[in-house]
Amino acid sequence: MKLLPWQVERDVITKVDEETDPVHGVAPQSRGISEHINHGVLNLDKPSGPTSHEVVAWVKQLLKIDHAGHGGTLDPRVTGVLPVALQEATKIAQVFLYSGKEYVCVMRLHSTMPHERVQEVIDEFVGELYQRPPLRSSVTRRLRRRTIYYIQDVEFLEKRVLFRVGCQAGTYIRKLCFDIGEALGSGAHMEELRRTRTGPLTEDKDLITFYDLYEAYHLWTEGNDESKLRTIIQPMENALALVPKIFLRDSAVDSICHGANLAVPGIAKFESGIWKKGVVGLFTLKGELIALAKALMTSEEIDEKERGLATDTMRVIMTPGTYPRLWRKRGGKGQG
C-alpha cells in the first residue's frame, strides 16, 4: 500500500561525526519567549465567518507583532486547521501551500439517490483527476491535475453525504462535490467543510482557538507566566516535520546564511528520501532551521560523494552571524 505524504518515515544517515558548539545558536525549544514568538507557528482553529486574512490580522493585533501569514486560504464559511506563521516564521509559510490536506465535508445531493450508487461514484474519484478552479478562486482558472488520496468514513442522511477526504494541495473540494453530482446525474454542492489537516498540523494535535491564544498571551503579559504561550505557539521547525532534512556542520552554517549553496563537505547528517529538485530543510545540529533549499543530489548521492553541490539555497531563514564565519568568499556565491 502506498504511504500517504504524512505517513512517510525517514532514516537519519550520519555523514561525519560532528559536535556542535553550545556557544552559538540555541535549540528551538530553548529560545527566549520573545524569540519563541518571532519564530513560531500557530495551529489555529479558524471559526466560520471571517476570512483567513482577517484571522491573521486579529492574531497580529493580539500579539502586537508586525508580520504574520497563513498557510493556505480557507473560505469564510470553512472552519478548521489554519496554520499561522509569526514574524520570521512567515518565510516558511509557502511550505504549507504545498502540503497535503484533509477535510471533512458535507455534500448535499440535489435529488435522492441510492446509497450504493453514490458510494460507487465517490470511489471513482479516488486517484488522479483533472480540476479547473471554480469561478470564486484566487488562482488562474486553468485545467490541472490533482490527486485524491482517499475518500472514507462516508455516511448518509437523506440528501446529505458526509465524508472525509485526503488530497493533494490545491484540490478544490467545492469542485469535487460538483463533479460527483455531475457524475451521478443528480447534481450536488458542498454544504459544509472543515479542514482537519495541513501537512503535519492536524485538528487532533495542538489545535488552538482564539480564546486559547488570548488567555495565554495575557497570562504572560499580566501574570509573567509564559508556559501556556510556549505550548500553543510551536517552533517553526515543527511545521517542517514532513520535509526532508539536512543537518550542517557548524562551520558551514554562516555561509548558507549569506546565500551560499551547500556543498557535501558541509553536511554532518541527512535524512533518507531526498530527491533531486525536491525541497529540503537545512538545519543546524541543534535543530534550528537555517534555510529552505532545492536538492541537487538524492540521499544516495549525498551518501556516496565527498564533493559537489548538494543543494541550491532558496530562502534563508537564519540571521547571518548567528554562527561564526569560517568560510572564505569566492567569486560569485560562496559554498558551504
N, C-alpha and C positions, 0 to 999 in steps of 0.2 A: 504493500500500500504506500502510495506517495505521501510524504510528510507535508503538512501544511507549513507555510512560511514561519509561523510562530512555534513550530514543533522541532525545528532543526537543532540538533545538538552538535557542538563543535569541540574538537580536542585542542588543547594548547600545546604547541610544539616549541621546545627550547632550542634556540639557535646558538646562544652563547650564555654561559652562567655569568650573571652580572648583578651587582647590588646597586641600589640607589642611595644617593647621599641624602640623609634626613634634613640637611641644612636647607635644601632647595625644594620648593614646591610643598604641597600638602595633600594628603589623601582626601578625596571628595567628602567623605563623612566627617572629616575633622576640620573643615573650613569654619571660620568665624561666621556668626549668624548673618552679618551683612553680606559677606561673600557667598554664603549659602543661598541667600535670596537672589543675588545677582547671577548665580549660575544654576538657578533652579527651574523646575518644571512642575506644573500642576496637572493632576488628572481630575479635571473638573466635570461635574455632572451638570451639563447645560440644561436649564429649565426650558419649558415651552414658552414662546413669546418673543424674547429678544433675539436679535441677530447675533451671529458669532462675533462680529465687530463690536457690538455694544457690550457683550460679555467681557471682551478683552479690555475695553475702556473702563469698565467698572473695576476690574482687577487692578489696573494701573492706578486708579483713583484711590482704592482702598489701601494698597501697599505703598502709595506715594513714590512710584517709580516712573521713569521716563519711557521705557521701552517694554513692550510685551507683544507676543504674536501667537496666533492659534495654529494648530496643525491640522487643517482640513475643515472647510466650511460646513456647518450644519444649517439647514433652512430654519427660519424662526420657530416653526411648529415642531421641529425634530428635537428630541432630547438625547441625553446620554454623554458618552465619553468625548470630551473636547480637550485635547492637550493644549495647555497654555504655557509658552516658554517666556521666561522673565529675563530682562536685561541682556547680559552676554549670551544667555542660552537661546536668544532669538536667532542666533547664527546657525542653529541646528534645526530650526523649525521645518525646513524643507524635507528632512528625513521622514517626518510624519506623513507628508504628502504622498510618499511612495510606499508607505507601509500597508500591509493587508488589513482589511476591515471586517468587522462582523456586525450584523444588525438583527434586531427583532422587528418584524414587520406585520402589520395587519393590512391585508389586501381585501378590498370589497369587490365581489363579483357583481356584474350588472344584471345577471339573471341566475336562477337556481340551476346548479349543475351537479351531476353525480360526483360524490367524493372521490370515487375510484378514478374517474376521468380527470379530475383536477390534479390528483396526485400524479397521474401518468404524465400529464403535460408539464407539471413542475419539474419532474425528474429529467425531462428532455432539456431543460435549461442549465443543468449542471455540466460544467466544462467550458470550453472556449465559445464565446459568442461575439456578435458584432452589435455595437450600440452607436447611435447618434445621440449626443446630448440633447436633452429637452430644450424647448424654447427659453424657459426660465433658468438658464445656466450661465455661468461666468466664463465659459471657455468656448473656443471656436466649435461650431456645430459640424464637425467632420466625422465621418464614419471611422470607428476604431475598434480594435479587438480587446476584449476583457475576459477574464476567467472567473467563473463561479466555482468556488472550491466545494461547496456543499449547500444544500437546502434541506433542513431537517426539522424535527420537532413540529411537524405540520398538524394543526388542529382546525376543526371546522365548527362554526356556529352560524347557522342559517347561511347568509351570503358572505359572511366574513371568513377569511382564511388567515390563520396565524402561522408564521414560520420563522425560523432562524436561518440566516444566510451568511456564509463566509465568502468573501470576494476580494478580487484584486482592487488596489487603489484606483479610483476614478470610475468605478462602476456606479451607475445611477439606478437606485432601487425603484424610484418612481417609474423609470422607463422599463425596468424589468417587469413590474406589475402590469404595465400597459401591454407589453409584448406577450405576457402569459394570457391576458384577456383576449388578445387578438388570436392567439393560437387555439384558445378554447372556443372562439366564435361567440362568446358572450359579452366580451368587454370587461375590463376591470381597472381599478385605480388604487393607488396607495392611500390608505385612510390614516394610518398612524405609523410612526417609525421611531425607533430608538437605537442609537449606536452603542454596542456593548464592547467593542474592541477597536483600538487603533494601534497596530504593531504590538509592542509589549504591554501597553496600558489597557486594562480591562475594567469592567464595572465590578468585578468580583474582588479586586485588589486595589486598595489605596484610592478609591473614588471618593471625592470630597464635594461638599456643597458650598455655596457662598457663605452660609452661616458658619460652617466649619472654619473657613478662611478668616471671616470676621472675628470669630471668637479667639482663634489662635493669634491673630495679629494684636488684638487688644490685651491678651494675656502677656504678650511680650512687651508692648509699649507701656502698659499701665501697671502690670504686675511683675515685670522683669523675669518672666518665665517663658523661655524660648523653646521649651521641649515640644509643645504641640506644633508649633510652626515648623520645627525641624522635621517633624513626622509627616506633615501634609505637603510640604514642599520637598520634592525629590531632587537629588543631584541630577544635573542634565545628563550625566553618564548613564543613568538608568534608562533613559529614552533610547539609548543605542544598544540595548541588550541583544537585539537581533542582527546587528551589523557586525560583520567580521572585523576582528581587532588585530592590530599590530602594536607590540609594546617596544618602545625605543630605549636604547641606552641613554643615560643622562647626557652624554657628550653630543648626541645628535639632536636633542630637543630644541635648542635655541635656533639652529639653522632652519628647522621647519617653521618656527615662529616668524622667521623673516621671509617665508615663502619658498624656501628651497624644496626640491624634490627629495624623496627618501631613497638612499642607496642601501644596498644589502648590508654593508658593514655596520650600519647604524641600528640594526634590528637585534633585539635580545630574545624576544618570543613572538609568536604569531599563532593565529587560530587556523584550523583547517577550514576548507570550504571557500577560500578566496579564489575568485575567478577574474580573468582579465576584463578590464573596463568596468568592473563592479565597484560600488562604493565601499570603502573601508574606513574604519576609525583608527587614528593614530593616537596612542596613549603612552603616558609615562609608566614607569614600573610601579608608581604609587597608585595608578588607576585614573589619573587625570586626563581628560580629553585635551589633545593638542590641536588636532585638525581633522578635517574630512578630506579624503583623497580618493583618486581613481587608481585602482590596481593596474600595474603594468606587468605583473607576474602572477601566476597561480601560486597556491600554497606549496605545491610540489616543487615549483621552480625556485621559490624563496628558500626552500629547504636544501636544494641541490647546489645553488650558486653561491659564490663568495663575492661576486662583484656585479655591478649593473644597477640600474634604477628599478626599484620595486614599486614605487607609487608616484603619482603626479598630484601634487598638493592642489586641492580645490578651494578649501575655505579654512583659513587659520582661525582658531578659537582662542588659544592661549596667548597672553600678553608677552611680547618679547622681553627678555631679561629675567623671566621667572626662574630660568635655569642659566648657568654661566655660559658665556660664549666661548666655545672650544673649537671653533672652526675658522678656516681662512676663506676670505671672499675670493672667488674666482670670476672669470669672465662670464657674464650672464648670471643665471640663477646659481646659487651655491648648492651644494649637495650635502644631505645629512650623512 
